[in-house]
Amino acid sequence: MRMRPINPGSGKSRNRAVAGFLACVAASAMIAPGHADEAQPFRLCADPTNLPFSSDNPSRPGFYVEIGRALAQALGQPIAYDWYKSYFGKRTVRVTLLGKQCDAMIGLPRSEDFMGPAMIFSSTFAREGYALVAAKGHAIGGFDDLKGKRVAVQYASTPQNLLATRDDIQKVTVLSPEEGMQALDQGKADVAFIWGPVAGWLNMTTYNDRYQIRLTEGEGLSWDAAIGFAKGSTELRDRVDAILPQLQRTIADLAVKYGLPAGQPVRLGAAPAAPAGTTTGAGPGASVMQVANAVATEIKGDAAAPNAEAVSAGKEIFNGTCAHCHGPDAVQSERKIDLRLLHHRYGDDMRDTFWKTVHEGRPARGMPPWKEVFTDGQLDSIYSFLLTVQVESND
Ligand code: HEC
């Protein structure tokens, strides 16, 4: 799963949505014969290229898409898909679900703080999060088992933060869960502490089920996955909630089919005390923000995981175009336009601010708009590059 050039909201993705819709309407005529007149389609938003969760390939549609089918059937409604790339995390939810392009989105973190009061959720149908991955037979029951081991962690992920201050554990930084699995495979790491669904999927499809995978729990490590609706949809939400218990068995079978980590999660302690001046660990809000953040960047596993190709492509564009004002490699002593401070400045809103600013520009203040110049894929690679140069201060 590499970075793919994308252009959400472009004519192309709309055409795809229409194609998906037509295909589904044809299929749905068979699902609910006789109800075609009254039955409105149950419209779901999903990413067409996000296995193990969703795909527009009917022969391997993914965990969420199959849950959606089962739900639609139980509701007696035909199903319709709005395919939409989910690179942009919360932004995707805002544009698709809250933009009324669909009725529901499967697989969002069940947290009031994810999108604020604009959203409501079904009950939980699965648990998702980071997992410990190692060859079968190795103990991976907690921190003690990681002592003296080389542990692959993804750049800028919760596991990386969690292990940052542990001198007794050697970290191997990777840029994606795929790379974490490769590090194991190539003997560069003993354990990978990476996003569970992608680890499980790759273990099943690429590594012959060679590894054991244990879901973890602890602050920012895993969360309840639910179905999200816009806040006005309580009636539909209640109908879905009434059906979910009957689908428990189906959902459990689907989790196995798509290789999702199962079994009792390993409990890992809270992150060590944060350095002075940061707000990590400040009350219950902190973990929720982390979850929302994890989903914003990892809603599709490889979402914003800056992979090496994207980072170098982004760096090249940056140095060719943005560096005139923002400095070569983003090194810029003038604070106001030092893009290495984006995270420091905006925290969880970094991604949204980046997108808004590069799309629209701030023409009155000397920042041109770029949406006519670069594709969203190119801008996303610039973002990946910028992620790798963030600092807390430019002194
Ligand atoms: C002609 C000069 C110029 C070029 C070229 C330019 N920018 Fe900017 N950019 C600015 C200025 C000036 C600001 C600060 C605007 C302000 O004061 O709010 C800015 C602000 C930004 C910000 C917001 C920073 C913040 O902290 O709020 C981002 C993100 C950004 N630029 C990204 C880019 C990217 C990516 C490129 C290349 C595709 C680029 N810029 C090219 C002049 C430029």
Boltz pocket constraint, residues with backbone or C-beta under 6 A from the ligand:
constraints:
  - pocket:
      binder: B
      contacts: [[A, 317], [A, 318], [A, 321], [A, 322], [A, 323], [A, 324], [A, 325], [A, 326], [A, 336], [A, 337], [A, 338], [A, 339], [A, 342], [A, 345], [A, 353], [A, 354], [A, 357], [A, 358], [A, 362], [A, 365], [A, 366], [A, 367], [A, 368], [A, 370], [A, 382]]
      max_distance: 6.0
